[in-house]
Amino acid sequence: MTNLFRSTRIKAAAAAASTVLLAGTGVTLGAAPAHAAKSDCPAGALCVWTQPDYRGTMGKVYGNNNDLTIYYAFNNVKSLYNNGNDCDVAIYTGKNRSGYSMTIDRGDAIPELSVNSVFYNDIASNYWSCPWPA
């Protein structure tokens, strides 16, 4: 066996081993990140995106949440959509429904938050308010 052949086999084995290791961690090299769209927001969810016009990484939540700061997308909000089934949703700059608030009516969307908005990059909690049955 020549040194060249041995060297090629060692490089191939190392590449295969690194692929297996990366596959176990969920890391993919060289792949473009997935980009969501407004139409990807499931019914009943408050969805946010890390880029204007419903692009970038999408984050979604259902129900009331006292701490959204643990989610990447809610710390980098640039656009949002209330795809709730029956409810308006209030968003807050602070945890536990504190700080500034804004209500987004069911079906309403904001394609681009202003950089001057207190919610730009930061939605810390939310609360759904539903109409009472008649």
N, C-alpha and C positions, 0 to 999 in steps of 0.2 A: 504494500500500500504506500503510495507516495505521500509526501508531506502536504501537497496541494489538496489531494483528495481528503486526507484526514482533517485539514483545516476547514474545508467546505462542510464536512459532516459535523464538525464541532459547532460551526456558526449556525447551521440549520437546526441542530438540537437546541442550542441556546435560544434561537428565535421561537421555536415551538414551545419551549418551557416558559418563556416570558408571556407568550400568548395565553397559555393555560393559566398562569398566575393572574394575569389581568382579567381574564374571563371570570375567574372566581371572585374578583372584587367588583365586578360590574363596570369596569373602566374600559372604554373603547378608544383606541388610538386612531386618529385620522378621520373619524366620522364627524360630520357636521351636526351641531345640536339641533334637536327637533324644535320646530316653531309652531306654536298654537295659533289659532284664529278665533275670532268672536264666536263663530259657529261651533267651535269645539267645546264651548262652555255648556256643561250639562244642565238640564232642567232642574230647578230648585237650588242652584248654587250662586254664590257671589264669586265672580272670577276676576282676577287681576293679572296683568301682564307686565313684564319688566321693560317693555318698549312701547312707544306710542302706536296707535292703530292696531291694538290687539295682537302685537307681535312679541317675539321673545319667549321667555319662560312663562308659562301660565301657572297660577296658583288658584285653588278653589277651596271654598269652605261651605259647609252647610250648618245651619243652626247658629246659636249664639256662641261667641268665642271671646273669652276674657284676655287671651294672650296670643296674638298673631305674630308677635315678634320672633317666634321660633321658626317661622317659615320664610325662606329666602325671598319669594316673590312679593310678600307683603312688606318687606323691608326695602324693596326696589320698585315700587309701583309707578307706572307711567300711564296706564290706561286700565279701565275697569268696566264691569257689566253686571247688573243685577238681573240674573235669569231666574229669579225666584218664582215659585209657582203661584203664590197668593200674596206675598208680603213685600213691603218696602224694607229696606235695610239701612240702618244708621251705622256709619263708620266713625271711628274715634282715633285721635292721635295718641291717646294714652291707653295703657292696659286697664282692664276692668271698667270700661266705658267712661274714661276720664279724658280730660283735655278738650280740644276742639272736636266738634261733631258736624256731620253733614248727612242728610238723608237722601238716598238714591231710590227713587220710585221703581216699583217692579217694571221690568222691561227697559228701563233707562240705562244708558251707557255713556261713558266719558272716554272718547277716543284718545285724548291727550291731556293729562293734567298739566297745568301751568307750573313752571318752575317756582313761581311765587306762591303756589298753593301750599297750605300747611300739610296736605296729604301727599305731596310729591315725595316719593320714596318711603312713606311711613303711614301705614294703617296698622294700629296696634290692637284694636278690638272691634267687634261688630255686634249689633243687636237687631234681630228681625222683629218688625212690628206688623202684625196682621190685623185686618179688619175683623171686628166681632161679627159673628153670624146674625142675620136679621131675625 
